Amino acid sequence: MGFDYFYGFIGGETNQYYPVFFENTVAVEPGKSSEEGYHFLTDITDRTINWIRYGKSVAPQKPYFCYFKPGCAHANHSPKEWKDKFKGQLDSGWHALRELTYQRQLKLGVIPSDAQLTRALSG
């Protein structure tokens, strides 16, 4: 489909611990289980880094295009213990959380004291 190499999943998301994914056009299985520490983000990140390193070692002057789409931000695939740790913290909604984050960053000095919170898009 126009790429020299593909390693990833088809669609908007996949399970990060037990993914359905492909290397080029062949379905593949992770090298270890979730219980052994497998997570798709680590896998796809390591594969991407290795692909870039290999490409630059073979043809250092050749430009490349890498479309990195990890998928873990597209859906919540977190373990129950992690979800429980943050339960209720997002109940006030995105706009309220955005304002609280802005105020906390001001207080901590993460952003300049005269920083203005940008206008939020409706939604």
C-alpha positions as CSV (number, residue, x, y, z in Angstrom):
1,M,0.0,0.0,0.0
2,G,2.9,2.4,-0.7
3,F,5.1,1.6,2.3
4,D,8.3,-0.4,2.2
5,Y,7.5,-2.0,5.6
6,F,4.5,-2.3,7.8
7,Y,4.3,-3.4,11.5
8,G,1.1,-2.6,13.2
9,F,-2.6,-3.1,13.5
10,I,-5.5,-2.4,11.1
11,G,-8.2,0.0,12.3
12,G,-8.3,2.6,15.0
13,E,-7.3,0.5,17.9
14,T,-6.2,-2.9,19.2
15,N,-5.7,-4.6,22.5
16,Q,-2.4,-3.4,23.9
17,Y,-1.7,-6.7,25.8
18,Y,-3.2,-9.2,23.3
19,P,-3.1,-7.3,20.0
20,V,-4.1,-8.5,16.6
21,F,-1.4,-7.1,14.3
22,F,0.6,-7.6,11.1
23,E,4.1,-7.6,9.8
24,N,3.6,-6.4,6.2
25,T,0.6,-8.6,5.2
26,V,1.2,-11.5,7.6
27,A,-0.6,-11.8,10.9
28,V,1.9,-12.2,13.7
29,E,1.9,-13.1,17.4
30,P,3.8,-11.3,20.1
31,G,7.1,-13.0,21.2
32,K,5.9,-13.2,24.8
33,S,2.6,-12.9,26.7
34,S,1.2,-10.0,28.7
35,E,2.0,-11.9,31.8
36,E,5.6,-12.0,30.8
37,G,5.6,-8.2,30.3
38,Y,4.4,-7.8,26.7
39,H,2.8,-4.4,25.8
40,F,2.2,-3.4,22.2
41,L,3.5,0.1,22.7
42,T,6.9,-1.1,23.7
43,D,6.9,-3.6,20.9
44,I,6.0,-1.2,18.1
45,T,8.4,1.5,19.5
46,D,11.3,-1.0,19.6
47,R,10.5,-2.2,16.1
48,T,10.4,1.4,14.8
49,I,13.7,2.4,16.3
50,N,15.3,-0.8,15.0
51,W,13.9,-0.2,11.5
52,I,15.2,3.4,11.4
53,R,18.6,2.3,12.7
54,Y,18.8,-0.4,10.1
55,G,17.8,1.8,7.3
56,K,20.3,4.5,8.2
57,S,23.1,2.0,8.6
58,V,22.4,0.5,5.1
59,A,21.8,3.8,3.3
60,P,22.7,6.8,5.6
61,Q,22.0,9.4,3.0
62,K,18.6,8.0,1.9
63,P,15.6,9.9,3.4
64,Y,12.8,7.9,5.0
65,F,9.2,8.4,6.1
66,C,8.0,6.7,9.2
67,Y,4.4,6.8,10.2
68,F,4.3,5.8,13.8
69,K,0.8,5.0,15.1
70,P,1.0,3.4,18.5
71,G,-2.7,3.1,19.2
72,C,-2.6,3.1,23.0
73,A,-4.0,6.6,23.1
74,H,-7.0,5.7,21.0
75,A,-8.8,3.6,23.7
76,N,-8.3,2.7,27.3
77,H,-6.6,-0.6,27.6
78,S,-5.2,-0.1,31.1
79,P,-5.2,-2.8,33.7
80,K,-8.0,-2.6,36.3
81,E,-5.5,-1.6,39.1
82,W,-4.5,1.5,37.0
83,K,-8.1,2.4,36.2
84,D,-9.0,2.1,39.9
85,K,-6.1,4.4,40.9
86,F,-7.6,7.3,38.8
87,K,-11.3,6.5,39.3
88,G,-13.4,9.6,39.5
89,Q,-10.7,12.1,38.6
90,L,-12.2,12.8,35.2
91,D,-15.9,12.9,36.3
92,S,-16.0,16.7,36.1
93,G,-15.4,16.6,32.3
94,W,-12.6,17.7,30.0
95,H,-13.2,21.5,30.3
96,A,-13.0,21.4,34.1
97,L,-9.9,19.2,34.1
98,R,-8.3,21.5,31.5
99,E,-8.8,24.5,33.8
100,L,-7.5,22.6,36.9
101,T,-4.4,21.5,35.0
102,Y,-3.8,25.1,33.8
103,Q,-4.1,26.4,37.4
104,R,-1.8,23.7,38.8
105,Q,0.8,24.5,36.1
106,L,0.7,28.2,37.0
107,K,1.0,27.4,40.7
108,L,4.0,25.1,40.1
109,G,5.7,27.5,37.7
110,V,5.6,25.0,34.9
111,I,4.2,27.8,32.7
112,P,4.9,31.5,32.9
113,S,2.7,33.5,35.4
114,D,1.3,35.6,32.6
115,A,0.4,32.5,30.4
116,Q,-3.2,32.6,29.1
117,L,-5.3,29.5,28.7
118,T,-6.3,29.3,25.1
119,R,-10.0,29.3,24.2
120,A,-11.4,25.8,24.3
121,L,-13.1,24.5,21.3
122,S,-16.7,23.6,21.9
123,G,-17.5,19.9,22.5
